[in-house]
Amino acid sequence: MVQGPRIKDMTRSAGGDDTLALRGSASHLTLSLPDEEATRRLGQALARSLTRGDTVLLSGEVGAGKTALARAVIQSAQEMSGQGPEDVPSPTFTLVQTYRTAGPEIWHADLYRLTDPSEIDELGLLPAFDDAICLIEWPDRLGDLRPSDAIEIALDMDGPGRRARLTAPSRLIDALSEQEHPV
């Protein structure tokens, strides 16, 4: 079986600049996601690396792939738990969806429709930041409630595909770098 490059082997952008930079306890990594399959593989790698108390802040314009990446993380975690993957709709109108796995519960929130950070507490997100894995779309709505140790993934359009810019604790970037990720 031919395997693709690992994440750590894919840290050069089309312009050739080095996009893996270590700063303090946080690392930065930029990945090209040329198609939906690449997004799914990144979601699988994240599902293997995220742990209880991890919060992933997904930012990007409408259509940038935030929900697609969240869906890939959730369905991969369910498959790793021996469950069949559930349908994972965008929580645009429900605001929060929760998913059971063999590990910590996963909370998927879309904060686009919130108008004030005080609404975050009403959703039950604050305790979930400690007890679950949280995938948060439109994290700018968190205001000062944004977890200081959150993992940030900014998704941008890049031709027909996407570019993912990750800012995360070094332990997560290191874990992702050790995994096979044939993007």
DAVENVEN-V956384 format. One record per pair of residues at least 12 apart in sequence whose C-alpha atoms are under 8 Angstrom apart, sorted by the first residue. I is the first residue (numbers start at 0). J is the second residue. D is the distance in Angstrom with one decimal. If there is no record, write none. Layout:
i,j,d
I,J,D
I,J,D
This chain:
i,j,d
2,179,7.5
2,181,6.7
3,179,7.0
3,180,6.5
3,181,3.9
3,182,7.1
4,179,6.6
4,180,6.3
4,181,5.3
4,182,7.4
5,176,6.3
5,177,6.8
5,178,6.1
5,179,4.6
5,180,5.1
5,181,6.5
6,30,8.0
6,175,6.6
6,176,4.8
6,177,7.3
6,178,7.0
6,179,6.9
6,180,5.7
6,181,7.8
7,176,4.7
7,177,7.4
9,30,7.0
10,28,6.9
10,29,6.5
10,30,6.8
12,29,7.6
12,30,7.7
12,31,7.6
21,169,7.6
24,168,5.7
24,169,5.7
25,166,6.5
25,167,5.3
25,168,4.3
25,169,5.2
26,165,7.9
26,166,5.7
26,167,5.5
26,168,6.0
26,169,5.1
26,172,6.5
27,164,7.2
27,165,5.5
27,166,4.6
27,167,6.6
27,172,7.8
28,164,5.8
28,165,5.1
28,166,6.6
28,172,7.5
29,162,7.0
29,163,5.6
29,164,4.4
29,165,6.1
30,162,5.7
30,163,5.2
30,164,6.5
31,157,8.0
31,160,7.6
31,161,6.2
31,162,4.6
31,163,6.4
31,182,7.4
32,160,5.7
32,161,4.9
32,162,5.6
32,163,7.0
32,182,6.6
33,157,7.9
33,159,6.8
33,160,4.1
33,161,6.0
33,162,8.0
33,182,7.7
34,159,7.5
34,160,5.3
34,161,7.4
35,67,7.9
35,160,7.9
37,181,7.6
37,182,5.1
38,67,7.3
38,68,5.9
38,71,7.4
39,67,7.7
39,68,6.6
39,71,5.1
39,72,7.7
40,71,7.7
40,180,6.4
40,181,7.5
40,182,7.3
41,68,7.6
41,71,7.9
41,180,6.9
42,68,5.7
42,69,7.1
42,70,7.8
42,71,4.6
42,72,4.3
42,73,8.0
42,75,7.0
43,71,6.4
43,72,5.7
43,75,5.3
43,76,7.6
44,175,6.3
44,178,6.8
44,179,8.0
44,180,7.1
45,72,6.3
45,175,7.1
46,72,5.0
46,73,7.2
46,75,6.1
46,76,5.3
47,76,7.3
48,171,6.6
48,174,6.3
48,175,6.8
49,132,7.1
49,171,7.6
50,103,7.3
50,131,8.0
50,132,6.5
51,102,7.9
51,103,5.6
51,129,7.0
51,130,5.9
51,131,5.0
51,132,5.4
52,127,7.6
52,128,5.5
52,129,4.3
52,130,5.5
52,131,5.4
52,132,5.6
52,133,7.7
53,128,7.0
53,129,7.6
53,131,7.2
53,132,5.1
53,133,6.4
53,149,6.7
53,150,7.3
54,128,6.2
54,132,5.8
54,133,4.6
54,134,6.0
54,135,7.4
54,146,7.4
54,148,7.9
54,149,5.1
54,150,6.0
55,132,7.9
55,133,6.0
55,134,4.9
55,135,6.1
55,149,5.9
55,150,4.7
55,151,5.8
55,152,7.1
56,134,6.2
56,135,4.9
56,136,6.3
56,137,7.6
56,138,5.7
56,149,6.7
56,150,6.0
56,151,4.8
56,152,6.1
57,134,7.1
57,135,5.8
57,136,4.9
57,137,6.6
57,138,6.7
57,151,6.3
57,152,5.1
57,153,6.0
57,154,7.4
58,136,6.2
58,137,5.7
58,138,6.7
58,151,7.7
58,152,6.3
58,153,4.7
58,154,6.1
59,137,7.8
59,153,5.7
59,154,5.0
59,155,6.0
60,154,7.8
60,155,7.3
63,154,5.8
63,155,5.8
63,156,6.0
63,161,7.0
64,154,6.8
64,161,7.7
65,136,6.6
65,154,7.0
66,89,6.0
66,136,7.6
69,107,7.3
69,134,6.5
70,87,5.7
70,88,7.8
73,87,7.7
73,98,7.4
73,105,7.1
74,87,7.7
76,100,6.4
77,99,7.6
77,100,5.4
77,101,7.6
80,100,5.8
80,101,5.0
80,102,7.6
82,100,7.8
89,109,7.5
90,107,7.1
90,108,6.1
90,109,5.5
91,108,8.0
91,109,5.4
91,110,7.5
91,111,7.2
91,112,7.5
94,108,5.5
94,109,5.2
94,110,6.3
94,112,7.9
95,107,5.6
95,108,4.3
95,109,6.6
95,122,7.3
96,108,6.5
103,130,7.3
103,131,5.3
103,132,6.5
104,130,7.9
104,131,5.1
104,132,6.4
105,131,5.7
105,132,4.8
105,133,5.8
105,134,7.5
106,127,7.4
106,131,6.8
106,132,6.2
106,133,4.7
106,134,6.1
107,133,6.0
107,134,4.8
107,135,6.0
107,136,7.9
108,133,7.6
108,134,6.3
108,135,4.9
108,136,6.0
109,135,6.1
109,136,4.7
109,137,6.3
110,135,7.3
110,136,6.1
110,137,5.4
110,138,6.9
110,140,6.2
111,136,7.4
111,137,5.5
111,140,7.2
113,140,6.7
114,140,7.4
115,140,7.0
116,140,6.0
116,141,5.3
116,142,5.9
116,143,7.8
116,144,7.3
119,141,7.0
128,146,7.6
148,167,7.9
148,168,7.4
149,167,7.1
150,165,7.3
150,166,5.9
150,167,4.6
150,168,7.1
151,164,7.9
151,165,5.6
151,166,5.1
151,167,6.3
152,164,5.5
152,165,4.5
152,166,6.5
153,165,6.6
